[in-house]
Amino acid sequence: MTKTIQLKRDELSSNFSGKEKYDLIIIGSGLSGLSSGLIWLKNTHGKKTLIIEKNSYPGGYSTAYEKHGYVFETTQLFPDIIDILDYLEIDLNLKQYEGNFMRRIVVDGEHVDEYKIPTGAENFTKYLIEKFPDDAEKIRALMAYSVDMFKQVRKLKANSKLKDKLLIPFQAPKVVANLNRTYSGLLDKFDINNPKLREVMETFTSFSGVPSSRASSIMATGAMLSSMTRCFRPYGYFDEFPATMAQLFQQRGGEILFGSEVEKIVVENGQVAGVQLSGSSTPILAEKVITTVDPLVAMRKLVGEEHLPSSYVEKLDKIIMSTSSINVALGLDDEIDLQSMDLDYPYNVVSTGLGTAEKLFDGFLAGDNAFSTDCFHTAVICPSLTTGAKNTITIRCTPFAMNKWTEWRENDYNKYKAEKERWGDFFINIAEKYFIPGLSKHIVVKDISTPATYARYSGSPTGS
């Protein structure tokens, strides 16, 4: 018996009072905007605070939506967030993944290797040594170093003062040593040259579509350890988290204006003075403004280059935005038995071997993609195993560049639809081959998101 569909995000509405001036305006009600607002309210008293959101609901990229009786999600897991939930006094019914964190398949021609990556750094270390006994000492050294570096990262203060900064070299020497080191460089430091071992370790940089040769060693280590240490998802849908945050923000005195887009951040005499909404001639004044949207859009369009130092504009010119993706959400019939297919992990990942991330990222940098039957990286998630709702799976595939997706969508919708279907079928075939036999014949609903979809909902021209 399936649960009744009820999305918490749809229970919220604007409580904008129309004040002439606020102490703080936050642009965007994704997780960054909502957590910023809640932390601000917790550490101030009586401050007038407004969050402006262009969509009719909160959450940004962390949400859920309904289509033809199926609920699909845009998020697959929360890493170790218990401390921040406790700090903000957020009560969520979360499922903690225990046992294995990921089912990982690596394809090399006709040869297939499968790994079950466990939760917890200690368990992961033992597992790697069992799989790669000849590299035992290297693995122990790498993992011990990684765990210690991550502990040092967690000691650092987000809002550091001069005294705190002076102590960083003594409190976090491994962090300082890795500031300019890539994750590939970290693996080289410990002589991790076994190709199969390296494939497993580089899994944690390919999450974001970035090869280890370009990924920060600190960020990759943090992503690995924060995810596998304590990993969660809601027992309900992922929209519950931002919806609960938004509800608490309003209850604690904050205001949210949904369905309104900021057209301009108002600058007067070199200082932020407020924001201008699309379709309005009267600015909303503010002492401070936080923006959580695409940084190039925020600084170039909302602030305007005329208000920025030339050195800062030069930095903007060098920014490479994060990759976009193709997302295939499938609603399946009741005949398929997903419980029997060993899919209840935060991630089920299949890719071709070492070098895949580099090839795919080069395709992205060239403005397109490099996916083929010989070069792919795909994640399969099965939310309905937790929610108890109608059978759904999500197939996520990155990196994709914007290329002509927006142009096709706006000017040649038949071409856009054909390309969506072509890539959707490509990734469905991969999921069917390696994870879900007979998948195609059980599909009832198919919803494919492209870089143009992400651009439309996020406001980022690159769909980042």
C-alpha positions as CSV (number, residue, x, y, z in Angstrom):
1,M,0.0,0.0,0.0
2,T,1.5,3.3,-1.0
3,K,1.5,6.5,1.0
4,T,-0.7,9.5,0.1
5,I,1.2,12.1,-1.8
6,Q,1.6,15.2,0.3
7,L,4.5,17.6,-0.3
8,K,5.4,19.8,2.7
9,R,6.8,22.5,0.4
10,D,3.3,23.2,-0.8
11,E,2.0,24.1,2.7
12,L,4.1,27.3,2.8
13,S,3.1,30.8,1.7
14,S,4.7,34.2,1.7
15,N,4.5,36.3,4.9
16,F,6.1,39.4,3.4
17,S,4.9,42.5,5.3
18,G,6.2,45.1,2.9
19,K,8.5,46.9,5.3
20,E,10.4,49.8,3.8
21,K,13.7,48.7,5.1
22,Y,15.2,45.4,6.4
23,D,18.4,44.7,8.4
24,L,19.1,41.8,6.1
25,I,17.8,40.6,2.7
26,I,18.8,37.1,1.5
27,I,18.3,36.3,-2.2
28,G,17.3,32.6,-2.6
29,S,15.6,30.1,-0.3
30,G,17.7,27.1,-1.0
31,L,19.6,25.4,1.8
32,S,22.3,28.1,1.8
33,G,19.8,30.9,2.0
34,L,17.6,29.3,4.7
35,S,20.5,28.2,6.9
36,S,22.0,31.7,6.6
37,G,18.7,33.2,7.7
38,L,18.2,30.8,10.6
39,I,21.8,31.3,11.9
40,W,21.4,35.1,11.6
41,L,18.2,35.1,13.6
42,K,19.7,32.8,16.2
43,N,22.6,35.2,16.7
44,T,20.8,38.5,16.6
45,H,17.8,40.0,18.3
46,G,14.9,41.9,16.7
47,K,16.5,42.1,13.3
48,K,14.1,42.6,10.4
49,T,15.1,39.8,7.9
50,L,13.6,38.9,4.5
51,I,14.3,36.0,2.1
52,I,13.3,36.5,-1.5
53,E,12.6,33.4,-3.6
54,K,11.8,33.4,-7.3
55,N,10.0,30.1,-7.2
56,S,6.7,29.4,-5.3
57,Y,8.4,27.1,-2.8
58,P,11.7,26.8,-0.9
59,G,14.6,24.4,-1.4
60,G,16.4,25.3,-4.6
61,Y,18.0,22.1,-5.8
62,S,16.9,20.2,-2.7
63,T,13.2,19.5,-3.3
64,A,10.6,17.0,-4.6
65,Y,7.8,17.3,-7.1
66,E,4.8,15.2,-8.2
67,K,4.1,14.0,-11.8
68,H,1.2,11.7,-12.8
69,G,0.9,10.3,-9.3
70,Y,4.6,9.7,-8.7
71,V,6.9,11.8,-6.5
72,F,10.4,12.5,-7.7
73,E,13.3,14.0,-5.8
74,T,16.2,16.2,-6.8
75,T,18.5,15.2,-3.9
76,Q,20.0,11.8,-2.9
77,L,21.5,12.2,0.5
78,F,22.5,14.5,3.4
79,P,26.1,14.1,4.7
80,D,26.8,14.4,8.4
81,I,24.4,17.3,9.3
82,I,23.4,16.3,12.8
83,D,25.4,19.1,14.5
84,I,23.8,21.9,12.3
85,L,20.4,20.4,12.8
86,D,20.9,20.4,16.6
87,Y,22.3,23.9,16.5
88,L,19.3,25.3,14.5
89,E,16.8,23.1,16.5
90,I,15.5,21.4,13.4
91,D,13.6,18.2,14.0
92,L,13.5,15.8,11.1
93,N,12.7,12.1,10.9
94,L,15.9,10.8,9.2
95,K,17.0,7.4,8.0
96,Q,20.7,6.8,8.7
97,Y,22.4,4.6,6.2
98,E,24.3,1.9,8.0
99,G,26.3,-1.0,6.6
100,N,27.2,0.0,3.1
101,F,27.4,3.5,1.7
102,M,27.7,2.8,-2.0
103,R,27.5,0.0,-4.5
104,R,30.2,0.8,-7.1
105,I,30.6,-0.9,-10.4
106,V,33.6,-0.3,-12.7
107,V,33.4,-1.4,-16.3
108,D,36.5,-2.2,-18.4
109,G,35.4,-3.6,-21.7
110,E,33.7,-6.9,-20.9
111,H,35.3,-7.1,-17.4
112,V,33.2,-5.7,-14.5
113,D,34.4,-5.1,-10.9
114,E,31.9,-4.5,-8.2
115,Y,32.6,-2.9,-4.8
116,K,30.4,-2.4,-1.7
117,I,31.9,0.7,0.0
118,P,31.0,0.6,3.7
119,T,30.0,3.5,6.0
120,G,32.7,4.8,8.4
121,A,36.3,5.7,7.7
122,E,37.6,2.7,9.8
123,N,35.4,0.2,8.0
124,F,36.3,1.7,4.6
125,T,40.0,1.4,5.5
126,K,39.6,-2.3,6.4
127,Y,37.5,-2.9,3.2
128,L,40.2,-1.4,1.0
129,I,42.9,-3.5,2.6
130,E,40.9,-6.7,2.1
131,K,40.4,-5.8,-1.6
132,F,44.0,-4.5,-2.2
133,P,46.2,-6.3,0.4
134,D,49.4,-5.4,-1.5
135,D,48.7,-1.7,-0.9
136,A,47.8,-2.1,2.8
137,E,50.4,0.3,4.2
138,K,49.7,2.9,1.6
139,I,46.0,2.7,2.4
140,R,46.5,3.0,6.1
141,A,48.7,6.0,5.7
142,L,46.4,7.8,3.2
143,M,43.2,7.2,5.3
144,A,44.9,8.2,8.6
145,Y,46.2,11.4,7.0
146,S,42.7,12.1,5.5
147,V,40.9,11.6,8.7
148,D,43.3,13.8,10.6
149,M,43.1,16.5,7.9
150,F,39.3,16.4,8.1
151,K,39.4,16.8,11.9
152,Q,41.5,19.9,11.4
153,V,39.1,21.3,8.8
154,R,36.3,21.0,11.4
155,K,38.3,23.0,13.9
156,L,38.4,26.0,11.7
157,K,36.0,28.8,12.4
158,A,33.8,30.1,9.5
159,N,33.8,33.6,11.0
160,S,37.4,33.8,12.0
161,K,39.1,36.8,13.6
162,L,42.8,37.8,13.2
163,K,43.8,35.7,16.2
164,D,42.1,32.6,14.8
165,K,43.8,33.1,11.4
166,L,47.3,33.4,13.1
167,L,46.7,30.0,14.8
168,I,45.7,28.1,11.7
169,P,49.2,27.0,10.7
170,F,49.5,25.4,14.2
171,Q,46.0,24.1,14.6
172,A,45.5,22.9,11.0
173,P,48.9,22.2,9.4
174,K,47.6,19.6,7.1
175,V,44.9,22.0,5.8
176,V,47.6,24.6,5.1
177,A,49.7,22.0,3.3
178,N,46.8,21.0,1.1
179,L,45.5,24.4,0.2
180,N,46.8,24.1,-3.4
181,R,47.0,20.3,-3.7
182,T,44.6,18.4,-5.9
183,Y,43.1,15.1,-4.9
184,S,45.2,13.4,-7.6
185,G,48.2,15.0,-5.9
186,L,47.1,13.7,-2.5
187,L,46.9,10.1,-4.0
188,D,50.3,10.6,-5.6
189,K,51.7,11.7,-2.2
190,F,50.9,8.3,-0.8
191,D,52.0,6.5,-3.9
192,I,48.5,5.2,-4.7
193,N,49.3,3.9,-8.2
194,N,47.3,0.7,-8.4
195,P,44.7,1.6,-11.1
196,K,41.9,-0.3,-9.5
197,L,42.5,1.2,-6.1
198,R,42.7,4.6,-7.6
199,E,39.4,4.1,-9.5
200,V,37.7,3.5,-6.1
201,M,39.3,6.5,-4.4
202,E,38.6,8.9,-7.3
203,T,34.9,8.0,-7.0
204,F,34.6,10.8,-4.5
205,T,35.6,13.6,-6.9
206,S,33.5,12.3,-9.8
207,F,30.3,13.0,-7.8
208,S,30.5,16.6,-9.0
209,G,31.8,15.7,-12.5
210,V,35.3,17.0,-11.8
211,P,38.4,14.8,-12.3
212,S,40.8,14.3,-9.4
213,S,43.4,16.3,-11.2
214,R,41.2,19.4,-10.8
215,A,39.5,18.7,-7.5
216,S,40.7,20.2,-4.2
217,S,42.2,17.5,-2.0
218,I,40.5,19.2,1.0
219,M,37.1,19.3,-0.6
220,A,37.3,15.7,-2.0
221,T,38.4,14.4,1.4
222,G,35.7,16.3,3.1
223,A,33.1,15.0,0.7
224,M,34.3,11.4,1.2
225,L,34.4,11.5,5.0
226,S,31.4,13.6,5.7
227,S,29.2,11.5,3.5
228,M,30.4,8.0,4.6
229,T,30.7,8.9,8.3
230,R,27.0,9.6,8.9
231,C,24.8,9.6,5.9
232,F,21.0,10.3,5.9
233,R,17.9,10.9,3.9
234,P,14.4,11.8,5.2
235,Y,11.9,8.9,5.6
236,G,9.5,11.3,3.8
237,Y,10.5,13.3,0.7
238,F,13.5,15.7,0.4
239,D,11.4,18.8,0.3
240,E,10.7,18.3,4.0
241,F,14.1,19.7,5.0
242,P,13.9,23.1,3.3
243,A,10.2,23.3,4.0
244,T,10.9,22.7,7.7
245,M,13.7,25.3,7.7
246,A,11.4,27.9,6.0
247,Q,8.6,27.3,8.4
248,L,11.0,27.7,11.4
249,F,12.4,30.9,9.8
250,Q,8.9,32.4,9.6
251,Q,8.0,31.2,13.1
252,R,11.2,32.9,14.5
253,G,10.3,36.3,13.0
254,G,11.7,36.1,9.5
255,E,9.8,36.9,6.3
256,I,9.8,35.1,3.0
257,L,8.5,36.5,-0.3
258,F,7.9,33.6,-2.8
259,G,7.3,34.1,-6.5
260,S,9.4,37.2,-6.8
261,E,12.7,37.7,-8.6
262,V,15.4,40.2,-7.7
263,E,16.3,42.2,-10.8
264,K,19.0,44.4,-9.2
265,I,21.0,44.8,-6.1
266,V,20.9,48.5,-5.4
267,V,24.3,50.1,-4.8
268,E,24.6,53.7,-3.6
269,N,28.0,55.4,-3.1
270,G,29.8,52.1,-3.1
271,Q,27.5,50.5,-0.5
272,V,24.7,48.0,-0.9
273,A,21.4,49.8,-0.2
274,G,18.8,47.1,-1.0
275,V,17.2,45.2,-3.9
276,Q,14.9,45.9,-6.8
277,L,12.3,43.3,-7.7
278,S,11.3,42.5,-11.3
279,G,8.2,44.5,-12.2
280,S,8.6,47.0,-9.3
281,S,9.8,50.5,-9.4
282,T,10.3,50.8,-5.6
283,P,13.4,49.2,-4.1
284,I,13.3,47.3,-0.8
285,L,16.0,48.8,1.3
286,A,18.4,46.8,3.4
287,E,21.5,47.3,5.5
288,K,23.0,44.0,4.2
289,V,22.3,41.7,1.3
290,I,23.3,38.0,1.0
291,T,23.0,36.4,-2.4
292,T,23.0,32.6,-2.9
293,V,22.4,32.6,-6.6
294,D,24.9,31.9,-9.5
295,P,27.9,34.1,-8.6
296,L,28.3,35.3,-12.1
297,V,24.7,36.3,-12.3
298,A,24.8,37.9,-8.9
299,M,27.9,40.0,-9.5
300,R,27.7,40.8,-13.2
301,K,23.9,41.2,-13.5
302,L,22.5,42.0,-10.1
303,V,25.4,44.2,-8.7
304,G,26.9,45.3,-12.1
305,E,30.5,45.4,-13.1
306,E,30.5,49.2,-12.8
307,H,30.4,48.7,-9.0
308,L,33.2,46.2,-8.8
309,P,37.0,46.6,-8.7
310,S,38.7,45.7,-11.9
311,S,40.7,43.0,-10.1
312,Y,37.5,41.3,-9.0
313,V,36.1,41.4,-12.5
314,E,39.3,39.7,-13.7
315,K,38.6,36.9,-11.1
316,L,35.1,36.5,-12.5
317,D,36.5,36.1,-16.0
318,K,38.4,33.1,-14.8
319,I,35.6,31.3,-13.0
320,I,34.5,27.9,-14.5
321,M,31.0,27.2,-13.3
322,S,30.2,23.8,-11.9
323,T,28.9,21.2,-14.3
324,S,25.3,20.5,-15.3
325,S,23.7,17.2,-15.8
326,I,21.0,15.0,-17.3
327,N,18.5,13.6,-14.8
328,V,16.1,10.8,-15.7
329,A,13.3,10.3,-13.2
330,L,11.3,7.1,-13.7
331,G,7.9,6.0,-12.3
332,L,7.6,2.2,-12.5
333,D,4.7,-0.2,-12.3
334,D,4.0,-2.5,-9.4
335,E,5.2,-5.6,-11.2
336,I,8.9,-4.8,-10.7
337,D,10.5,-5.9,-7.4
338,L,13.0,-3.3,-6.5
339,Q,13.5,-4.7,-3.0
340,S,15.2,-7.7,-4.5
341,M,17.7,-5.8,-6.6
342,D,20.2,-4.6,-3.9
343,L,19.6,-0.9,-4.6
344,D,19.0,0.5,-1.1
345,Y,22.1,2.7,-1.0
346,P,22.6,6.5,-1.2
347,Y,24.5,5.8,-4.4
348,N,24.6,3.0,-6.9
349,V,27.3,4.1,-9.3
350,V,28.6,2.6,-12.6
351,S,31.3,4.0,-14.8
352,T,34.0,3.0,-17.2
353,G,37.6,2.8,-15.8
354,L,40.3,5.2,-14.8
355,G,40.5,8.3,-17.0
356,T,36.7,8.5,-17.5
357,A,36.4,11.6,-15.4
358,E,39.1,13.4,-17.3
359,K,37.5,12.6,-20.7
360,L,34.0,13.6,-19.6
361,F,35.3,16.9,-18.1
362,D,37.2,17.7,-21.2
363,G,34.0,17.2,-23.2
364,F,32.3,19.6,-20.7
365,L,35.0,22.2,-21.1
366,A,34.6,21.9,-24.9
367,G,31.0,23.0,-24.4
368,D,29.3,19.6,-25.0
369,N,29.7,16.2,-23.4
370,A,31.8,13.1,-24.0
371,F,29.4,10.3,-23.0
372,S,29.5,7.2,-25.1
373,T,29.1,3.4,-24.7
374,D,32.8,3.3,-23.9
375,C,32.9,6.4,-21.6
376,F,30.2,7.0,-19.0
377,H,29.6,7.8,-15.3
378,T,26.1,7.2,-14.0
379,A,24.4,7.1,-10.6
380,V,21.1,5.2,-9.9
381,I,19.1,6.1,-6.8
382,C,15.9,4.3,-5.6
383,P,14.0,6.7,-3.2
384,S,10.8,4.6,-3.0
385,L,12.6,1.9,-1.0
386,T,12.7,4.4,1.8
387,T,9.5,6.5,1.3
388,G,7.2,3.6,0.7
389,A,5.6,5.5,-2.2
390,K,5.0,4.2,-5.7
391,N,8.2,2.7,-7.4
392,T,10.6,5.4,-8.6
393,I,14.2,5.5,-9.6
394,T,16.4,8.4,-10.5
395,I,19.4,8.2,-12.9
396,R,21.9,11.1,-12.6
397,C,24.6,11.7,-15.2
398,T,27.2,14.4,-15.1
399,P,29.0,16.4,-16.5
400,F,27.0,18.0,-19.3
401,A,27.5,21.5,-20.6
402,M,24.7,23.8,-21.7
403,N,25.7,23.5,-25.4
404,K,22.5,24.1,-27.4
405,W,20.0,22.8,-24.9
406,T,18.4,26.2,-24.1
407,E,18.5,27.2,-27.8
408,W,16.7,24.0,-28.8
409,R,14.2,24.4,-26.0
410,E,13.3,27.9,-27.1
411,N,13.6,27.7,-30.8
412,D,13.3,24.0,-31.9
413,Y,11.3,22.1,-29.3
414,N,11.0,19.0,-31.4
415,K,14.8,18.8,-31.6
416,Y,15.0,19.5,-27.9
417,K,12.5,16.7,-27.1
418,A,14.3,14.3,-29.5
419,E,17.7,14.9,-27.8
420,K,16.1,14.5,-24.3
421,E,14.7,11.1,-25.3
422,R,17.9,10.0,-27.0
423,W,20.0,10.7,-23.9
424,G,17.3,9.4,-21.6
425,D,17.2,6.1,-23.4
426,F,21.0,5.9,-23.4
427,F,21.2,6.2,-19.6
428,I,18.1,3.9,-19.0
429,N,20.0,1.2,-21.0
430,I,23.0,1.6,-18.7
431,A,20.9,1.3,-15.6
432,E,19.1,-1.7,-17.1
433,K,22.3,-3.5,-18.0
434,Y,24.1,-3.1,-14.7
435,F,21.5,-2.6,-12.0
436,I,17.8,-3.2,-13.0
437,P,17.2,-6.0,-15.5
438,G,14.1,-5.5,-17.6
439,L,13.8,-1.9,-16.5
440,S,12.4,-0.5,-19.8
441,K,9.2,-2.6,-19.8
442,H,8.2,-1.4,-16.3
443,I,8.4,2.4,-17.1
444,V,5.1,4.2,-16.6
445,V,6.3,7.8,-16.2
446,K,9.5,9.3,-17.6
447,D,10.6,12.8,-16.8
448,I,14.0,14.0,-18.2
449,S,15.8,17.1,-16.9
450,T,18.5,18.7,-19.0
451,P,20.9,21.6,-18.4
452,A,18.1,23.9,-19.8
453,T,15.8,22.6,-17.1
454,Y,18.2,23.5,-14.4
455,A,18.9,26.9,-16.0
456,R,15.1,27.6,-16.0
457,Y,14.6,26.7,-12.3
458,S,17.8,28.0,-10.8
459,G,18.4,31.1,-13.0
460,S,22.0,30.0,-13.8
461,P,22.5,30.4,-17.5
462,T,24.9,27.4,-17.6
463,G,22.5,25.1,-15.6
464,S,25.2,24.8,-12.9
